[in-house]
């Protein structure tokens, strides 16, 4: 048996993971997270506005500029919509 063919014991160990404090900042990853977050907010905004508008009175639903937070919540709008009889 030749000792030249056997690999040294140190090469069989797995590489140590890099500690979080020493990791390199990937600006592409940061930029894509920022862009996707802005896009997610843009996609959610109409649904949020729809829910807020459902809690307003009919007169305040068409205010310009739009008010994102109603002065009074009108929960009766939901009961009227559920209990309405369609012709």
PyMOL CGO cylinders between C-alpha atoms (Angstrom):
from pymol import cmd
from pymol.cgo import CYLINDER

trace = [
    CYLINDER, 0.00, 0.00, 0.00, 1.32, 3.33, -0.99, 0.3, 1, 1, 1, 1, 1, 1,
    CYLINDER, 1.32, 3.33, -0.99, 0.83, 6.39, 1.17, 0.3, 1, 1, 1, 1, 1, 1,
    CYLINDER, 0.83, 6.39, 1.17, 0.97, 8.65, -1.90, 0.3, 1, 1, 1, 1, 1, 1,
    CYLINDER, 0.97, 8.65, -1.90, -2.48, 7.51, -3.10, 0.3, 1, 1, 1, 1, 1, 1,
    CYLINDER, -2.48, 7.51, -3.10, -4.26, 8.20, 0.16, 0.3, 1, 1, 1, 1, 1, 1,
    CYLINDER, -4.26, 8.20, 0.16, -5.76, 11.69, 0.50, 0.3, 1, 1, 1, 1, 1, 1,
    CYLINDER, -5.76, 11.69, 0.50, -4.80, 13.74, 3.52, 0.3, 1, 1, 1, 1, 1, 1,
    CYLINDER, -4.80, 13.74, 3.52, -7.39, 13.81, 6.33, 0.3, 1, 1, 1, 1, 1, 1,
    CYLINDER, -7.39, 13.81, 6.33, -7.73, 17.59, 6.16, 0.3, 1, 1, 1, 1, 1, 1,
    CYLINDER, -7.73, 17.59, 6.16, -9.31, 17.53, 2.65, 0.3, 1, 1, 1, 1, 1, 1,
    CYLINDER, -9.31, 17.53, 2.65, -12.17, 15.28, 3.77, 0.3, 1, 1, 1, 1, 1, 1,
    CYLINDER, -12.17, 15.28, 3.77, -13.65, 17.93, 6.07, 0.3, 1, 1, 1, 1, 1, 1,
    CYLINDER, -13.65, 17.93, 6.07, -16.50, 20.06, 4.72, 0.3, 1, 1, 1, 1, 1, 1,
    CYLINDER, -16.50, 20.06, 4.72, -15.79, 23.75, 4.23, 0.3, 1, 1, 1, 1, 1, 1,
    CYLINDER, -15.79, 23.75, 4.23, -16.78, 25.99, 7.12, 0.3, 1, 1, 1, 1, 1, 1,
    CYLINDER, -16.78, 25.99, 7.12, -19.71, 28.34, 6.41, 0.3, 1, 1, 1, 1, 1, 1,
    CYLINDER, -19.71, 28.34, 6.41, -18.88, 32.02, 6.31, 0.3, 1, 1, 1, 1, 1, 1,
    CYLINDER, -18.88, 32.02, 6.31, -20.20, 33.83, 9.41, 0.3, 1, 1, 1, 1, 1, 1,
    CYLINDER, -20.20, 33.83, 9.41, -22.94, 36.39, 8.69, 0.3, 1, 1, 1, 1, 1, 1,
    CYLINDER, -22.94, 36.39, 8.69, -20.74, 39.29, 9.72, 0.3, 1, 1, 1, 1, 1, 1,
    CYLINDER, -20.74, 39.29, 9.72, -18.19, 38.40, 7.02, 0.3, 1, 1, 1, 1, 1, 1,
    CYLINDER, -18.19, 38.40, 7.02, -20.61, 37.83, 4.14, 0.3, 1, 1, 1, 1, 1, 1,
    CYLINDER, -20.61, 37.83, 4.14, -20.30, 40.10, 1.16, 0.3, 1, 1, 1, 1, 1, 1,
    CYLINDER, -20.30, 40.10, 1.16, -23.16, 42.51, 0.49, 0.3, 1, 1, 1, 1, 1, 1,
    CYLINDER, -23.16, 42.51, 0.49, -24.85, 41.70, -2.79, 0.3, 1, 1, 1, 1, 1, 1,
    CYLINDER, -24.85, 41.70, -2.79, -26.23, 44.95, -4.14, 0.3, 1, 1, 1, 1, 1, 1,
    CYLINDER, -26.23, 44.95, -4.14, -28.21, 43.17, -6.84, 0.3, 1, 1, 1, 1, 1, 1,
    CYLINDER, -28.21, 43.17, -6.84, -30.13, 41.23, -4.19, 0.3, 1, 1, 1, 1, 1, 1,
    CYLINDER, -30.13, 41.23, -4.19, -30.83, 44.38, -2.20, 0.3, 1, 1, 1, 1, 1, 1,
    CYLINDER, -30.83, 44.38, -2.20, -31.99, 46.24, -5.32, 0.3, 1, 1, 1, 1, 1, 1,
    CYLINDER, -31.99, 46.24, -5.32, -34.30, 43.42, -6.36, 0.3, 1, 1, 1, 1, 1, 1,
    CYLINDER, -34.30, 43.42, -6.36, -35.84, 43.20, -2.86, 0.3, 1, 1, 1, 1, 1, 1,
    CYLINDER, -35.84, 43.20, -2.86, -36.48, 46.96, -2.88, 0.3, 1, 1, 1, 1, 1, 1,
    CYLINDER, -36.48, 46.96, -2.88, -38.01, 46.90, -6.38, 0.3, 1, 1, 1, 1, 1, 1,
    CYLINDER, -38.01, 46.90, -6.38, -40.20, 43.88, -5.57, 0.3, 1, 1, 1, 1, 1, 1,
    CYLINDER, -40.20, 43.88, -5.57, -41.34, 45.49, -2.30, 0.3, 1, 1, 1, 1, 1, 1,
    CYLINDER, -41.34, 45.49, -2.30, -42.38, 48.66, -4.13, 0.3, 1, 1, 1, 1, 1, 1,
    CYLINDER, -42.38, 48.66, -4.13, -44.21, 46.51, -6.68, 0.3, 1, 1, 1, 1, 1, 1,
    CYLINDER, -44.21, 46.51, -6.68, -45.99, 44.56, -3.92, 0.3, 1, 1, 1, 1, 1, 1,
    CYLINDER, -45.99, 44.56, -3.92, -47.19, 47.79, -2.31, 0.3, 1, 1, 1, 1, 1, 1,
    CYLINDER, -47.19, 47.79, -2.31, -48.39, 48.97, -5.72, 0.3, 1, 1, 1, 1, 1, 1,
    CYLINDER, -48.39, 48.97, -5.72, -50.34, 45.75, -6.22, 0.3, 1, 1, 1, 1, 1, 1,
    CYLINDER, -50.34, 45.75, -6.22, -51.93, 45.87, -2.75, 0.3, 1, 1, 1, 1, 1, 1,
    CYLINDER, -51.93, 45.87, -2.75, -52.88, 49.58, -2.84, 0.3, 1, 1, 1, 1, 1, 1,
    CYLINDER, -52.88, 49.58, -2.84, -56.10, 49.14, -4.90, 0.3, 1, 1, 1, 1, 1, 1,
    CYLINDER, -56.10, 49.14, -4.90, -57.38, 46.41, -2.57, 0.3, 1, 1, 1, 1, 1, 1,
    CYLINDER, -57.38, 46.41, -2.57, -56.66, 48.53, 0.49, 0.3, 1, 1, 1, 1, 1, 1,
    CYLINDER, -56.66, 48.53, 0.49, -58.36, 51.52, -1.11, 0.3, 1, 1, 1, 1, 1, 1,
    CYLINDER, -58.36, 51.52, -1.11, -61.37, 49.34, -2.00, 0.3, 1, 1, 1, 1, 1, 1,
    CYLINDER, -61.37, 49.34, -2.00, -61.71, 48.19, 1.61, 0.3, 1, 1, 1, 1, 1, 1,
    CYLINDER, -61.71, 48.19, 1.61, -61.36, 51.74, 2.94, 0.3, 1, 1, 1, 1, 1, 1,
    CYLINDER, -61.36, 51.74, 2.94, -63.90, 53.08, 0.44, 0.3, 1, 1, 1, 1, 1, 1,
    CYLINDER, -63.90, 53.08, 0.44, -66.39, 50.41, 1.50, 0.3, 1, 1, 1, 1, 1, 1,
    CYLINDER, -66.39, 50.41, 1.50, -66.32, 51.91, 4.98, 0.3, 1, 1, 1, 1, 1, 1,
    CYLINDER, -66.32, 51.91, 4.98, -67.15, 55.45, 3.78, 0.3, 1, 1, 1, 1, 1, 1,
    CYLINDER, -67.15, 55.45, 3.78, -70.50, 57.06, 3.10, 0.3, 1, 1, 1, 1, 1, 1,
    CYLINDER, -70.50, 57.06, 3.10, -71.60, 57.38, -0.52, 0.3, 1, 1, 1, 1, 1, 1,
    CYLINDER, -71.60, 57.38, -0.52, -70.94, 61.12, -0.45, 0.3, 1, 1, 1, 1, 1, 1,
    CYLINDER, -70.94, 61.12, -0.45, -67.35, 60.71, 0.78, 0.3, 1, 1, 1, 1, 1, 1,
    CYLINDER, -67.35, 60.71, 0.78, -66.47, 57.81, -1.53, 0.3, 1, 1, 1, 1, 1, 1,
    CYLINDER, -66.47, 57.81, -1.53, -65.86, 60.18, -4.47, 0.3, 1, 1, 1, 1, 1, 1,
    CYLINDER, -65.86, 60.18, -4.47, -63.93, 62.91, -2.64, 0.3, 1, 1, 1, 1, 1, 1,
    CYLINDER, -63.93, 62.91, -2.64, -60.98, 64.43, -4.47, 0.3, 1, 1, 1, 1, 1, 1,
    CYLINDER, -60.98, 64.43, -4.47, -58.25, 64.13, -3.38, 0.3, 1, 1, 1, 1, 1, 1,
    CYLINDER, -58.25, 64.13, -3.38, -59.12, 60.70, -1.98, 0.3, 1, 1, 1, 1, 1, 1,
    CYLINDER, -59.12, 60.70, -1.98, -58.99, 60.23, 1.76, 0.3, 1, 1, 1, 1, 1, 1,
    CYLINDER, -58.99, 60.23, 1.76, -57.22, 56.98, 2.68, 0.3, 1, 1, 1, 1, 1, 1,
    CYLINDER, -57.22, 56.98, 2.68, -58.55, 56.98, 6.24, 0.3, 1, 1, 1, 1, 1, 1,
    CYLINDER, -58.55, 56.98, 6.24, -62.28, 57.68, 6.71, 0.3, 1, 1, 1, 1, 1, 1,
    CYLINDER, -62.28, 57.68, 6.71, -63.36, 60.07, 9.42, 0.3, 1, 1, 1, 1, 1, 1,
    CYLINDER, -63.36, 60.07, 9.42, -66.17, 57.70, 10.40, 0.3, 1, 1, 1, 1, 1, 1,
    CYLINDER, -66.17, 57.70, 10.40, -66.48, 53.98, 9.76, 0.3, 1, 1, 1, 1, 1, 1,
    CYLINDER, -66.48, 53.98, 9.76, -69.85, 52.95, 8.32, 0.3, 1, 1, 1, 1, 1, 1,
    CYLINDER, -69.85, 52.95, 8.32, -70.13, 49.22, 8.90, 0.3, 1, 1, 1, 1, 1, 1,
    CYLINDER, -70.13, 49.22, 8.90, -73.79, 49.40, 7.85, 0.3, 1, 1, 1, 1, 1, 1,
    CYLINDER, -73.79, 49.40, 7.85, -72.62, 49.39, 4.21, 0.3, 1, 1, 1, 1, 1, 1,
    CYLINDER, -72.62, 49.39, 4.21, -71.71, 45.72, 4.55, 0.3, 1, 1, 1, 1, 1, 1,
    CYLINDER, -71.71, 45.72, 4.55, -75.01, 44.69, 6.13, 0.3, 1, 1, 1, 1, 1, 1,
    CYLINDER, -75.01, 44.69, 6.13, -76.90, 46.65, 3.44, 0.3, 1, 1, 1, 1, 1, 1,
    CYLINDER, -76.90, 46.65, 3.44, -74.96, 44.85, 0.70, 0.3, 1, 1, 1, 1, 1, 1,
    CYLINDER, -74.96, 44.85, 0.70, -75.56, 41.41, 2.22, 0.3, 1, 1, 1, 1, 1, 1,
    CYLINDER, -75.56, 41.41, 2.22, -79.24, 41.98, 2.96, 0.3, 1, 1, 1, 1, 1, 1,
    CYLINDER, -79.24, 41.98, 2.96, -80.08, 43.72, -0.34, 0.3, 1, 1, 1, 1, 1, 1,
    CYLINDER, -80.08, 43.72, -0.34, -82.68, 42.06, -2.52, 0.3, 1, 1, 1, 1, 1, 1,
    CYLINDER, -82.68, 42.06, -2.52, -81.80, 41.95, -6.18, 0.3, 1, 1, 1, 1, 1, 1,
    CYLINDER, -81.80, 41.95, -6.18, -84.55, 42.36, -8.75, 0.3, 1, 1, 1, 1, 1, 1,
]
cmd.load_cgo(trace, "trace")
